[in-house]
Amino acid sequence: QKSKVVRRASHLENVLGNALSRCGFEPCQDVVVSPGLSADFQCTVNGNSFFVEVEGPSHFCVRPFWRPRGRAVLKQRVFASQGWPLVSIPYWIAAPPGAYIRRGLPGRPPSL
């Protein structure tokens, strides 16, 4: 159980979970990795396990766009320090094209 409060999966998480299943990754949704630390998915393929975090718009700063908030960066660092593979998938990759344009968010990734 991820927390005592019932949390509904976002539409973006459901879409990504279905995609992970179709790719054969056997996702388990809303997993507690250790006390106080969770991930959106734990996936297994060929006996190897890794975690996936869906990074929605609230995981990023308003200005500049696409810069992760401190909480998202901290989670990535905690997973790395424990040797747990974590794949962060930002909303502009997981969502259908143009899905967030109505909310005033950019619909394409940053140009580097």
Rosetta constraint file for C-alpha pairs under 8 A:
AtomPair CA 1 CA 30 HARMONIC 7.51 0.50
AtomPair CA 1 CA 31 HARMONIC 7.09 0.50
AtomPair CA 1 CA 32 HARMONIC 6.89 0.50
AtomPair CA 2 CA 30 HARMONIC 5.88 0.50
AtomPair CA 2 CA 31 HARMONIC 6.01 0.50
AtomPair CA 2 CA 32 HARMONIC 5.48 0.50
AtomPair CA 2 CA 38 HARMONIC 6.70 0.50
AtomPair CA 3 CA 7 HARMONIC 7.89 0.50
AtomPair CA 9 CA 13 HARMONIC 5.97 0.50
AtomPair CA 9 CA 14 HARMONIC 6.58 0.50
AtomPair CA 10 CA 14 HARMONIC 6.36 0.50
AtomPair CA 11 CA 15 HARMONIC 6.20 0.50
AtomPair CA 12 CA 16 HARMONIC 6.17 0.50
AtomPair CA 12 CA 54 HARMONIC 7.58 0.50
AtomPair CA 12 CA 56 HARMONIC 7.72 0.50
AtomPair CA 12 CA 91 HARMONIC 7.56 0.50
AtomPair CA 12 CA 94 HARMONIC 7.04 0.50
AtomPair CA 12 CA 95 HARMONIC 6.44 0.50
AtomPair CA 13 CA 17 HARMONIC 5.92 0.50
AtomPair CA 13 CA 40 HARMONIC 7.53 0.50
AtomPair CA 13 CA 54 HARMONIC 6.40 0.50
AtomPair CA 14 CA 18 HARMONIC 6.20 0.50
AtomPair CA 15 CA 19 HARMONIC 6.30 0.50
AtomPair CA 15 CA 94 HARMONIC 7.79 0.50
AtomPair CA 15 CA 95 HARMONIC 7.93 0.50
AtomPair CA 16 CA 20 HARMONIC 6.10 0.50
AtomPair CA 16 CA 54 HARMONIC 7.89 0.50
AtomPair CA 16 CA 94 HARMONIC 6.51 0.50
AtomPair CA 17 CA 21 HARMONIC 6.24 0.50
AtomPair CA 17 CA 27 HARMONIC 6.54 0.50
AtomPair CA 17 CA 29 HARMONIC 7.55 0.50
AtomPair CA 17 CA 41 HARMONIC 7.71 0.50
AtomPair CA 18 CA 22 HARMONIC 6.24 0.50
AtomPair CA 19 CA 23 HARMONIC 6.29 0.50
AtomPair CA 20 CA 24 HARMONIC 6.46 0.50
AtomPair CA 20 CA 25 HARMONIC 5.45 0.50
AtomPair CA 20 CA 26 HARMONIC 7.02 0.50
AtomPair CA 20 CA 27 HARMONIC 6.43 0.50
AtomPair CA 21 CA 25 HARMONIC 5.58 0.50
AtomPair CA 21 CA 26 HARMONIC 5.50 0.50
AtomPair CA 21 CA 27 HARMONIC 6.29 0.50
AtomPair CA 24 CA 45 HARMONIC 7.10 0.50
AtomPair CA 25 CA 43 HARMONIC 5.39 0.50
AtomPair CA 25 CA 44 HARMONIC 5.43 0.50
AtomPair CA 25 CA 45 HARMONIC 5.25 0.50
AtomPair CA 26 CA 43 HARMONIC 5.46 0.50
AtomPair CA 26 CA 44 HARMONIC 5.59 0.50
AtomPair CA 26 CA 45 HARMONIC 7.00 0.50
AtomPair CA 27 CA 41 HARMONIC 5.79 0.50
AtomPair CA 27 CA 42 HARMONIC 5.54 0.50
AtomPair CA 27 CA 43 HARMONIC 4.36 0.50
AtomPair CA 27 CA 44 HARMONIC 6.83 0.50
AtomPair CA 28 CA 41 HARMONIC 5.33 0.50
AtomPair CA 28 CA 42 HARMONIC 5.15 0.50
AtomPair CA 28 CA 43 HARMONIC 6.29 0.50
AtomPair CA 29 CA 39 HARMONIC 7.97 0.50
AtomPair CA 29 CA 40 HARMONIC 5.61 0.50
AtomPair CA 29 CA 41 HARMONIC 4.45 0.50
AtomPair CA 29 CA 42 HARMONIC 6.62 0.50
AtomPair CA 30 CA 38 HARMONIC 6.97 0.50
AtomPair CA 30 CA 39 HARMONIC 5.93 0.50
AtomPair CA 30 CA 40 HARMONIC 4.63 0.50
AtomPair CA 30 CA 41 HARMONIC 5.69 0.50
AtomPair CA 30 CA 42 HARMONIC 7.92 0.50
AtomPair CA 31 CA 38 HARMONIC 5.59 0.50
AtomPair CA 31 CA 39 HARMONIC 5.51 0.50
AtomPair CA 31 CA 40 HARMONIC 6.43 0.50
AtomPair CA 31 CA 41 HARMONIC 6.24 0.50
AtomPair CA 31 CA 42 HARMONIC 6.57 0.50
AtomPair CA 32 CA 36 HARMONIC 7.64 0.50
AtomPair CA 32 CA 37 HARMONIC 6.04 0.50
AtomPair CA 32 CA 38 HARMONIC 4.31 0.50
AtomPair CA 32 CA 39 HARMONIC 6.59 0.50
AtomPair CA 33 CA 37 HARMONIC 5.61 0.50
AtomPair CA 33 CA 38 HARMONIC 5.19 0.50
AtomPair CA 33 CA 39 HARMONIC 6.98 0.50
AtomPair CA 34 CA 38 HARMONIC 6.98 0.50
AtomPair CA 39 CA 51 HARMONIC 6.41 0.50
AtomPair CA 39 CA 52 HARMONIC 6.41 0.50
AtomPair CA 39 CA 53 HARMONIC 5.70 0.50
AtomPair CA 40 CA 51 HARMONIC 7.56 0.50
AtomPair CA 40 CA 52 HARMONIC 5.97 0.50
AtomPair CA 40 CA 53 HARMONIC 5.08 0.50
AtomPair CA 40 CA 54 HARMONIC 6.56 0.50
AtomPair CA 41 CA 51 HARMONIC 5.61 0.50
AtomPair CA 41 CA 52 HARMONIC 5.00 0.50
AtomPair CA 41 CA 53 HARMONIC 6.62 0.50
AtomPair CA 42 CA 49 HARMONIC 6.84 0.50
AtomPair CA 42 CA 50 HARMONIC 5.77 0.50
AtomPair CA 42 CA 51 HARMONIC 4.43 0.50
AtomPair CA 42 CA 52 HARMONIC 6.26 0.50
AtomPair CA 43 CA 49 HARMONIC 5.56 0.50
AtomPair CA 43 CA 50 HARMONIC 5.40 0.50
AtomPair CA 43 CA 51 HARMONIC 6.03 0.50
AtomPair CA 43 CA 52 HARMONIC 7.40 0.50
AtomPair CA 44 CA 48 HARMONIC 5.42 0.50
AtomPair CA 44 CA 49 HARMONIC 4.41 0.50
AtomPair CA 44 CA 50 HARMONIC 6.56 0.50
AtomPair CA 45 CA 49 HARMONIC 6.61 0.50
AtomPair CA 49 CA 85 HARMONIC 7.92 0.50
AtomPair CA 50 CA 84 HARMONIC 6.92 0.50
AtomPair CA 50 CA 85 HARMONIC 5.08 0.50
AtomPair CA 50 CA 86 HARMONIC 6.11 0.50
AtomPair CA 50 CA 87 HARMONIC 7.61 0.50
AtomPair CA 51 CA 84 HARMONIC 7.52 0.50
AtomPair CA 51 CA 85 HARMONIC 6.05 0.50
AtomPair CA 51 CA 86 HARMONIC 4.67 0.50
AtomPair CA 51 CA 87 HARMONIC 6.14 0.50
AtomPair CA 52 CA 86 HARMONIC 5.60 0.50
AtomPair CA 52 CA 87 HARMONIC 4.75 0.50
AtomPair CA 52 CA 88 HARMONIC 5.89 0.50
AtomPair CA 52 CA 89 HARMONIC 7.33 0.50
AtomPair CA 53 CA 86 HARMONIC 7.13 0.50
AtomPair CA 53 CA 87 HARMONIC 6.21 0.50
AtomPair CA 53 CA 88 HARMONIC 4.82 0.50
AtomPair CA 53 CA 89 HARMONIC 6.24 0.50
AtomPair CA 54 CA 88 HARMONIC 6.06 0.50
AtomPair CA 54 CA 89 HARMONIC 5.10 0.50
AtomPair CA 54 CA 90 HARMONIC 6.20 0.50
AtomPair CA 54 CA 91 HARMONIC 7.05 0.50
AtomPair CA 55 CA 59 HARMONIC 5.63 0.50
AtomPair CA 55 CA 60 HARMONIC 7.91 0.50
AtomPair CA 55 CA 88 HARMONIC 6.45 0.50
AtomPair CA 55 CA 89 HARMONIC 5.69 0.50
AtomPair CA 55 CA 90 HARMONIC 4.52 0.50
AtomPair CA 55 CA 91 HARMONIC 5.73 0.50
AtomPair CA 56 CA 60 HARMONIC 7.59 0.50
AtomPair CA 56 CA 90 HARMONIC 6.24 0.50
AtomPair CA 56 CA 91 HARMONIC 4.94 0.50
AtomPair CA 57 CA 91 HARMONIC 6.50 0.50
AtomPair CA 59 CA 68 HARMONIC 5.94 0.50
AtomPair CA 59 CA 69 HARMONIC 5.65 0.50
AtomPair CA 59 CA 71 HARMONIC 7.72 0.50
AtomPair CA 59 CA 72 HARMONIC 6.19 0.50
AtomPair CA 60 CA 65 HARMONIC 6.92 0.50
AtomPair CA 60 CA 66 HARMONIC 5.68 0.50
AtomPair CA 60 CA 67 HARMONIC 5.47 0.50
AtomPair CA 60 CA 68 HARMONIC 4.29 0.50
AtomPair CA 60 CA 69 HARMONIC 5.03 0.50
AtomPair CA 61 CA 65 HARMONIC 5.90 0.50
AtomPair CA 61 CA 66 HARMONIC 6.61 0.50
AtomPair CA 61 CA 67 HARMONIC 5.53 0.50
AtomPair CA 61 CA 68 HARMONIC 6.05 0.50
AtomPair CA 61 CA 69 HARMONIC 5.66 0.50
AtomPair CA 62 CA 66 HARMONIC 7.97 0.50
AtomPair CA 63 CA 67 HARMONIC 7.80 0.50
AtomPair CA 65 CA 106 HARMONIC 7.87 0.50
AtomPair CA 65 CA 110 HARMONIC 8.00 0.50
AtomPair CA 66 CA 109 HARMONIC 7.68 0.50
AtomPair CA 66 CA 110 HARMONIC 7.03 0.50
AtomPair CA 68 CA 72 HARMONIC 6.14 0.50
AtomPair CA 68 CA 73 HARMONIC 6.46 0.50
AtomPair CA 69 CA 73 HARMONIC 6.51 0.50
AtomPair CA 70 CA 74 HARMONIC 6.00 0.50
AtomPair CA 71 CA 75 HARMONIC 6.27 0.50
AtomPair CA 72 CA 76 HARMONIC 6.42 0.50
AtomPair CA 73 CA 77 HARMONIC 6.26 0.50
AtomPair CA 74 CA 78 HARMONIC 6.12 0.50
AtomPair CA 75 CA 79 HARMONIC 6.25 0.50
AtomPair CA 76 CA 80 HARMONIC 6.19 0.50
AtomPair CA 76 CA 86 HARMONIC 6.88 0.50
AtomPair CA 77 CA 81 HARMONIC 6.03 0.50
AtomPair CA 78 CA 82 HARMONIC 6.39 0.50
AtomPair CA 79 CA 83 HARMONIC 6.27 0.50
AtomPair CA 79 CA 84 HARMONIC 5.11 0.50
AtomPair CA 79 CA 85 HARMONIC 6.79 0.50
AtomPair CA 79 CA 86 HARMONIC 6.49 0.50
AtomPair CA 80 CA 84 HARMONIC 5.84 0.50
AtomPair CA 80 CA 85 HARMONIC 6.77 0.50
AtomPair CA 80 CA 86 HARMONIC 7.50 0.50
AtomPair CA 89 CA 93 HARMONIC 6.79 0.50
AtomPair CA 89 CA 94 HARMONIC 6.73 0.50
AtomPair CA 90 CA 94 HARMONIC 6.52 0.50
AtomPair CA 91 CA 95 HARMONIC 5.55 0.50
AtomPair CA 92 CA 96 HARMONIC 7.86 0.50
AtomPair CA 92 CA 97 HARMONIC 7.61 0.50
AtomPair CA 92 CA 107 HARMONIC 6.09 0.50
AtomPair CA 92 CA 108 HARMONIC 6.06 0.50
AtomPair CA 92 CA 109 HARMONIC 6.32 0.50
AtomPair CA 93 CA 109 HARMONIC 7.83 0.50
AtomPair CA 95 CA 99 HARMONIC 6.30 0.50
AtomPair CA 97 CA 107 HARMONIC 6.47 0.50
AtomPair CA 97 CA 108 HARMONIC 7.80 0.50
AtomPair CA 98 CA 102 HARMONIC 7.97 0.50
AtomPair CA 98 CA 107 HARMONIC 5.22 0.50
AtomPair CA 99 CA 107 HARMONIC 7.10 0.50
AtomPair CA 100 CA 104 HARMONIC 6.87 0.50
AtomPair CA 100 CA 105 HARMONIC 5.56 0.50
AtomPair CA 100 CA 106 HARMONIC 6.98 0.50
AtomPair CA 100 CA 107 HARMONIC 6.09 0.50
AtomPair CA 101 CA 105 HARMONIC 5.25 0.50
AtomPair CA 101 CA 106 HARMONIC 6.02 0.50
AtomPair CA 101 CA 107 HARMONIC 5.77 0.50
